[in-house]
Amino acid sequence: LAGTHIICDRKFLLECKNSPAARTPPCCLPQTPGVTSLAQSSLVKLEELKERNESEEAMPGEQPLPVDH
């Protein structure tokens, strides 16, 4: 096999994920809903969840229902 193998240790890779460059998307990346940006339906769901959370905070006396997993 021909080619170059780049070997990085775990510590270096973990440090890289916190770098500002790793958190910034490339400038020329196309906007694909659901892939590189939130899908429109996801934005609607986020708004609904936000409204629901705000309304639940307005009613502090009520307890949430338990969820069975």
DSSP file (Angstrom, degrees, kcal/mol; ACC not computed):
  #  RESIDUE AA STRUCTURE BP1 BP2  ACC     N-H-->O    O-->H-N    N-H-->O    O-->H-N    TCO  KAPPA ALPHA  PHI   PSI    X-CA   Y-CA   Z-CA
    1    1 A L              0   0    0      0, 0.0     2,-0.3     0, 0.0     0, 0.0   0.000 360.0 360.0 360.0 131.2    0.0    0.0    0.0
    2    2 A A        +     0   0    0      2,-0.0     2,-0.3     0, 0.0     0, 0.0  -0.773 360.0  76.8-103.8 151.2    1.3    3.4   -0.9
    3    3 A G  S    S-     0   0    0     -2,-0.3     2,-0.5     2,-0.0     0, 0.0  -0.784  73.8 -71.7 140.6 177.8    0.4    6.6    0.8
    4    4 A T        -     0   0    0     -2,-0.3     2,-0.6     2,-0.0    -2,-0.0  -0.915  32.9-155.9-110.7 130.8    1.0    8.7    3.8
    5    5 A H        -     0   0    0     -2,-0.5     2,-0.6     2,-0.0    -2,-0.0  -0.922   5.5-155.5-105.3 124.8   -0.3    7.7    7.2
    6    6 A I        -     0   0    0     -2,-0.6     2,-0.6     2,-0.0    -2,-0.0  -0.888   9.8-161.5-100.5 122.9   -0.8   10.5    9.7
    7    7 A I        +     0   0    0     -2,-0.6     2,-0.4     0, 0.0    -2,-0.0  -0.917  12.4 175.7-110.4 122.8   -0.7    9.3   13.3
    8    8 A C        -     0   0    0     -2,-0.6     2,-0.1     3,-0.0    -2,-0.0  -0.951  26.0-124.5-123.7 143.5   -2.1   11.5   16.0
    9    9 A D     >  -     0   0    0     -2,-0.4     4,-1.9     1,-0.1     5,-0.2  -0.455  27.9-109.2 -84.2 164.1   -2.5   10.6   19.7
   10   10 A R  H  > S+     0   0    0      1,-0.2     4,-2.5     2,-0.2     5,-0.2   0.871 115.4  55.7 -60.0 -42.3   -5.8   10.8   21.5
   11   11 A K  H  > S+     0   0    0      1,-0.2     4,-2.0     2,-0.2    -1,-0.2   0.913 107.7  49.0 -60.4 -44.4   -4.9   13.9   23.5
   12   12 A F  H  > S+     0   0    0      1,-0.2     4,-1.9     2,-0.2    -1,-0.2   0.917 111.6  48.9 -61.4 -44.6   -4.1   15.9   20.4
   13   13 A L  H  X S+     0   0    0     -4,-1.9     4,-1.4     1,-0.2    -2,-0.2   0.891 110.2  51.0 -64.8 -39.5   -7.4   14.9   18.7
   14   14 A L  H  < S+     0   0    0     -4,-2.5     4,-0.4     1,-0.2    -1,-0.2   0.865 110.2  50.0 -66.4 -35.1   -9.4   15.8   21.8
   15   15 A E  H >< S+     0   0    0     -4,-2.0     3,-1.0    -5,-0.2     4,-0.2   0.860 105.4  58.2 -68.7 -35.2   -7.7   19.2   21.9
   16   16 A C  H >< S+     0   0    0     -4,-1.9     3,-1.6     1,-0.2     6,-0.3   0.845  95.4  62.4 -64.4 -34.3   -8.5   19.7   18.3
   17   17 A K  T 3< S+     0   0    0     -4,-1.4    -1,-0.2     1,-0.3    -2,-0.2   0.733 103.9  49.9 -67.4 -18.8  -12.3   19.3   18.8
   18   18 A N  T <  S+     0   0    0     -3,-1.0    -1,-0.3    -4,-0.4    -2,-0.2   0.413  85.5 112.4 -96.8   1.3  -12.3   22.4   21.1
   19   19 A S  S X> S-     0   0    0     -3,-1.6     4,-1.0    -4,-0.2     3,-0.6  -0.426  76.4-121.8 -74.4 150.5  -10.4   24.6   18.7
   20   20 A P  H 3> S+     0   0    0      0, 0.0     4,-0.6     0, 0.0     3,-0.4   0.844 112.2  58.8 -59.2 -33.5  -12.3   27.6   17.1
   21   21 A A  H >4 S+     0   0    0      1,-0.2     3,-0.6     2,-0.2    -4,-0.1   0.854 103.1  52.1 -65.4 -33.2  -11.5   26.3   13.7
   22   22 A A  H <4 S+     0   0    0     -3,-0.6    -1,-0.2    -6,-0.3    -5,-0.1   0.740 109.7  49.7 -74.4 -22.0  -13.3   23.1   14.4
   23   23 A R  H 3< S+     0   0    0     -4,-1.0    -1,-0.2    -3,-0.4    -2,-0.2   0.483  96.5  81.0 -94.6  -3.6  -16.4   24.9   15.6
   24   24 A T  S << S-     0   0    0     -4,-0.6     3,-0.1    -3,-0.6    -1,-0.0  -0.902  78.4-132.3-105.9 123.0  -16.6   27.2   12.5
   25   25 A P        -     0   0    0      0, 0.0    -2,-0.1     0, 0.0    -3,-0.0  -0.379  37.5 -89.2 -70.0 153.0  -18.3   25.7    9.4
   26   26 A P    >   -     0   0    0      0, 0.0     3,-1.1     0, 0.0     0, 0.0  -0.293  33.3-126.6 -58.8 146.2  -16.4   26.2    6.1
   27   27 A C  T 3  S+     0   0    0      1,-0.2     0, 0.0    -3,-0.1     0, 0.0   0.800 105.7  46.5 -68.1 -29.7  -17.4   29.5    4.3
   28   28 A C  T 3  S+     0   0    0      2,-0.1    -1,-0.2     0, 0.0     0, 0.0   0.219  78.4 128.8-100.9  15.5  -18.3   27.8    1.0
   29   29 A L    <   -     0   0    0     -3,-1.1     2,-0.0     1,-0.1     0, 0.0  -0.559  61.4-121.0 -72.0 127.0  -20.4   25.0    2.5
   30   30 A P        -     0   0    0      0, 0.0     2,-0.9     0, 0.0    -1,-0.1  -0.361  23.2-112.7 -69.2 149.8  -23.8   24.8    0.7
   31   31 A Q        +     0   0    0      4,-0.1    -2,-0.0     5,-0.1     6,-0.0  -0.743  39.9 175.2 -85.8 107.5  -26.9   25.2    2.9
   32   32 A T    >>> -     0   0    0     -2,-0.9     3,-2.5     7,-0.0     4,-1.8  -0.943  32.3-124.5-114.9 108.4  -28.7   21.8    2.8
   33   33 A P  B 345S+a   37   0A   0      0, 0.0     6,-0.2     0, 0.0     5,-0.2  -0.261  95.9  13.7 -55.7 130.9  -31.8   21.8    5.2
   34   34 A G  T 345S+     0   0    0      3,-2.8     4,-0.1     1,-0.1     5,-0.1   0.263 131.1  52.3  87.8 -11.7  -31.5   18.9    7.7
   35   35 A V  T <45S+     0   0    0     -3,-2.5    -1,-0.1     2,-0.3     3,-0.1   0.704 126.2   7.9-117.1 -65.4  -27.8   18.3    6.8
   36   36 A T  T  <5S+     0   0    0     -4,-1.8     2,-0.3     1,-0.1    -5,-0.1   0.554 137.5  23.7 -98.6  -9.2  -25.7   21.5    7.1
   37   37 A S  B   <S-a   33   0A   0     -5,-1.4    -3,-2.8    -6,-0.0    -2,-0.3  -0.953  99.6 -79.7-145.1 163.4  -28.6   23.6    8.6
   38   38 A L        -     0   0    0     -2,-0.3    -3,-0.1    -5,-0.2     2,-0.1  -0.384  49.7-113.9 -64.9 140.8  -31.7   22.8   10.6
   39   39 A A     >  -     0   0    0     -6,-0.2     4,-1.9     1,-0.1     3,-0.4  -0.403  25.2-114.4 -69.3 153.7  -34.6   21.6    8.5
   40   40 A Q  H  > S+     0   0    0      1,-0.3     4,-1.9     2,-0.2     5,-0.1   0.883 118.6  53.6 -58.9 -39.1  -37.6   24.0    8.4
   41   41 A S  H  > S+     0   0    0      1,-0.2     4,-2.2     2,-0.2    -1,-0.3   0.853 105.7  54.4 -65.0 -32.8  -39.7   21.4   10.2
   42   42 A S  H  > S+     0   0    0     -3,-0.4     4,-2.5     2,-0.2    -1,-0.2   0.887 105.9  52.1 -66.1 -38.4  -37.1   21.2   12.9
   43   43 A L  H  X S+     0   0    0     -4,-1.9     4,-2.1     2,-0.2    -2,-0.2   0.899 109.5  49.2 -64.2 -39.8  -37.3   25.0   13.3
   44   44 A V  H  X S+     0   0    0     -4,-1.9     4,-2.3     2,-0.2    -2,-0.2   0.920 111.6  49.2 -64.6 -43.6  -41.0   24.8   13.8
   45   45 A K  H  X S+     0   0    0     -4,-2.2     4,-2.6     1,-0.2    -2,-0.2   0.893 109.2  52.5 -63.2 -39.8  -40.6   22.0   16.3
   46   46 A L  H  X S+     0   0    0     -4,-2.5     4,-2.3     2,-0.2    -1,-0.2   0.909 109.6  49.0 -62.7 -41.3  -38.0   24.0   18.2
   47   47 A E  H  X S+     0   0    0     -4,-2.1     4,-2.5     2,-0.2    -2,-0.2   0.908 111.2  50.0 -63.4 -41.9  -40.5   27.0   18.4
   48   48 A E  H  X S+     0   0    0     -4,-2.3     4,-2.5     2,-0.2    -2,-0.2   0.918 111.7  47.7 -63.1 -43.3  -43.3   24.7   19.6
   49   49 A L  H  X S+     0   0    0     -4,-2.6     4,-2.7     2,-0.2    -1,-0.2   0.895 111.2  51.4 -64.2 -39.7  -41.0   23.2   22.3
   50   50 A K  H  X S+     0   0    0     -4,-2.3     4,-2.3     2,-0.2    -2,-0.2   0.929 111.6  46.6 -62.8 -45.3  -39.9   26.7   23.4
   51   51 A E  H  X S+     0   0    0     -4,-2.5     4,-2.2     2,-0.2    -2,-0.2   0.904 112.7  50.1 -63.2 -41.4  -43.5   27.9   23.7
   52   52 A R  H  X S+     0   0    0     -4,-2.5     4,-2.2     2,-0.2    -2,-0.2   0.913 111.0  48.8 -63.9 -43.1  -44.5   24.7   25.6
   53   53 A N  H  X S+     0   0    0     -4,-2.7     4,-2.1     1,-0.2    -1,-0.2   0.898 111.1  50.3 -64.3 -39.9  -41.6   25.2   28.0
   54   54 A E  H  X S+     0   0    0     -4,-2.3     4,-1.2     1,-0.2    -1,-0.2   0.890 111.2  48.3 -65.6 -38.4  -42.5   28.8   28.6
   55   55 A S  H  X S+     0   0    0     -4,-2.2     4,-0.6     1,-0.2    -1,-0.2   0.863 110.7  51.1 -71.1 -33.9  -46.1   27.9   29.3
   56   56 A E  H >< S+     0   0    0     -4,-2.2     3,-0.7     1,-0.2    -2,-0.2   0.867 107.5  53.2 -68.9 -35.7  -45.0   25.2   31.7
   57   57 A E  H 3< S+     0   0    0     -4,-2.1    -1,-0.2     1,-0.2    -2,-0.2   0.801 102.3  59.3 -67.8 -27.3  -42.8   27.7   33.5
   58   58 A A  H 3< S+     0   0    0     -4,-1.2    -1,-0.2     1,-0.2    -2,-0.2   0.723 103.9  53.6 -72.6 -20.8  -45.8   30.0   33.9
   59   59 A M    X<  +     0   0    0     -3,-0.7     3,-1.0    -4,-0.6    -1,-0.2  -0.725  66.1 166.6-112.6  78.8  -47.6   27.2   35.8
   60   60 A P  T 3   +     0   0    0      0, 0.0    -1,-0.1     0, 0.0    -2,-0.1   0.703  65.2  66.4 -71.2 -19.2  -45.1   26.4   38.6
   61   61 A G  T 3  S+     0   0    0      2,-0.1     2,-0.3     0, 0.0    -2,-0.0   0.702  83.2  87.2 -77.0 -19.0  -47.5   24.3   40.8
   62   62 A E    <   -     0   0    0     -3,-1.0    -3,-0.1    -6,-0.2     0, 0.0  -0.606  67.8-143.0 -88.2 142.1  -48.0   21.5   38.3
   63   63 A Q        -     0   0    0     -2,-0.3     2,-0.1     1,-0.1    -2,-0.1  -0.785  24.3-110.3 -99.2 143.7  -45.6   18.5   38.2
   64   64 A P        -     0   0    0      0, 0.0     3,-0.1     0, 0.0    -1,-0.1  -0.387  37.6-103.2 -69.6 151.5  -44.7   16.8   34.9
   65   65 A L        -     0   0    0      1,-0.1     2,-0.1    -2,-0.1     0, 0.0  -0.495  39.8-106.6 -73.1 142.6  -46.0   13.3   34.3
   66   66 A P        -     0   0    0      0, 0.0     2,-0.5     0, 0.0    -1,-0.1  -0.407  30.0-140.8 -68.7 148.0  -43.5   10.5   34.8
   67   67 A V        -     0   0    0     -2,-0.1     2,-0.4    -3,-0.1     0, 0.0  -0.950   6.0-146.2-114.4 126.1  -42.2    8.8   31.6
   68   68 A D              0   0    0     -2,-0.5     0, 0.0     1,-0.1     0, 0.0  -0.756 360.0 360.0 -90.1 134.5  -41.7    5.1   31.4
   69   69 A H              0   0    0     -2,-0.4    -1,-0.1     0, 0.0    -2,-0.0   0.397 360.0 360.0-106.6 360.0  -38.8    3.9   29.3
